[in-house]
Amino acid sequence: MKKILFFILLLLSNELYSQSAEDYYYSGVEKLANDNIGALSDFTKALKIDPNNADVYFIRGRTKWMLDDNIGAISDFTKTIEINPKYSLAYFERGICKGTLEDHRGAIADFTKAIEFDPKNAKAYFYRGFNKLGLATGVNNINQSLNDSACLDLSKAGELGDSGAYDVIKKFCK
């Protein structure tokens, strides 16, 4: 009888103390202030429980980016987009990672998609323009039409409130 009672209490205690995906998510968010590795672990645990949560993939991707794991971040942002194809910030963040890895074409495509879903995103215009400049200026050549397109994006970023865009325009645009 004691064994049965103990077994029932054990089952109940596991039920009471088991964490949900949401619990792990919020625990990870709290850890972001000073423990990115712990946050990453919690987000991974949340995804084991709820593998179709775009928001958790997104924040885990941002955490990987903060830990300089651009390839891992790109993978998580891609999964975010697979789950929710209209997740504008996932395109934006994936574009940042691709640009960091000098995949300018991939970054431009992602920033274009982010702009499609959020046309007032000044930073998406800025970074798309910046990546176009990366493609436009080779070792000894300048692709003028791509450079002009980059300058238009930077100008749009400035119009939308990104004042830093004007500094880049002064340096690279006529």
N, C-alpha and C positions, 0 to 999 in steps of 0.2 A: 504494500500500500504506500509506503514512504517513497519507493522508487517511482511509482506512478505520479504521486503528488510532485516530486522533484522534477520529473520530466515535464509536467504541465506548467510548473513555475518557470522552467527554463524556456519553454516555447513562448510563454507570455512575456518574459523579460526580453527575449530577442525581438519580439513584435514591438515592445515599448521603446526599445533603444535603437532600432534599425533606422538609419538615415535615408531620407528620400533624395531624389535627384535635386529637388529644390533646396534641401538642407545643404547638400554639398556645394551647390551653386552659390548660395549666400555665404557659406563659409569661405569659399574661394574668393569671392568679392572682398570680404573683410581682410583676407590675407594679402591682397594686392598692394596694400600700403607698405608692407615691409617683408613679405615672404612670397616672392613670385614662384619659387619652386613648390612651396606648399599649396599655393593657389592652383598651379598647374595640376598637381596631384588631385585636388578636390574636383576640378573641372573634369578630369579624366574619369573619376569615380561617378560623377553625375552622368556622364555619357554612357557609362556601362549600364546604368539603370534606365536611362532615357536616350537611346542612340539617335533619335530623330529631332533633337532640340537644337534648332538653328542658333538660338541665342547663346547656348553654352559653347557650341563650336566656334562662334564668333569671338566670344571673350577668351576662349582658350587660344585661338589664333592670335589675338592681341597680346596675350601673355607670352606666347612663344616669340612673337616679334620683339617684345621687351627684353627677352632673353637672347636676342640676336640669332634666333632660329628662323630665318626667313623662309626656308624650304618647308619646315613644319607648319609655319603660319600660313603659307600659301595653301597647303593641303587642307587645313581647317577652314580657311575662307572659301575654298572650293566646295567643301562639304556643306558649308552654310548656304551657298548659292544653289547647290543641288536640292537642298531641302526647301529653300525659299528663293526662287529665281529673281525676286524683286527686292532683295536685301541690298539696298544701295550702298550702305557703309561697308559691306563685305567686298563689293567690287572696288571701292575706294581703297580700303586697307590692303587688299591683294595687289592693287596697282602700286601702292607704296613699296611693298615687298619686292615686286618684280622690278621696279625702277632701281631699288637698292642693289639688286643682282644684275643690273644693266640689261635687263630684258625690256628695252624701251618700247618695242612694238607691243608686247604683252601688256605693259603698263598703260600705254595709250588706249588699247582696247578696253581695259578695265575702267579707266577714267571716263572714257566715252560712255560706257554702260552706266556708270554712277551718275553722270550728267543726265542721261536719258531719264533716270528715275528721280533725280533731284536737280533740276536745272538751275537752282539758285546756290548750288554748292561751289562757292568761290575757290575753295582749296582744290576741288577736282579740276577746275579750269587751270589753276596755277600749275598743278603737277602734270597735267596733260601737256601744257605748254612747255614746261621744263623738260619733260621726256622727249618732246618733239625737237627741242633744241639739242638734246643729246644725240638724236639721230641726224639732225641737220648739219651739225658741225663735226666733220670727220677730221682726220689728221691734216690734210692739206686741201680740203674742199668744203664748200658750204652749199647745201641744197637750199636755194633761195626760196622756193615755194613752200617747203616745209618750215623754213625759218619764219616766213611771213605768217603761216598758219599758227606757229607757236606764239608769235607776237600777238595775234588776234586773241588767242586763248588767255594770254597774260593780261591783255587789256580788259577782257571780260572779267577776269578775276579781280582786277582793280576796281572795275565798275561795281562789282558785287561786294566790295568792302575789303579786299585783301590788299592793303597798302604796300606790302612788300613786293607785290608784282611790279610796281612801278620802278623799283630799283633794278630788277632784272631787265625790264624793258629798256631802261637807260643804257644798260651795258650791252645788250645783244640785239636791240631792234633799232631800225633807222627812223 
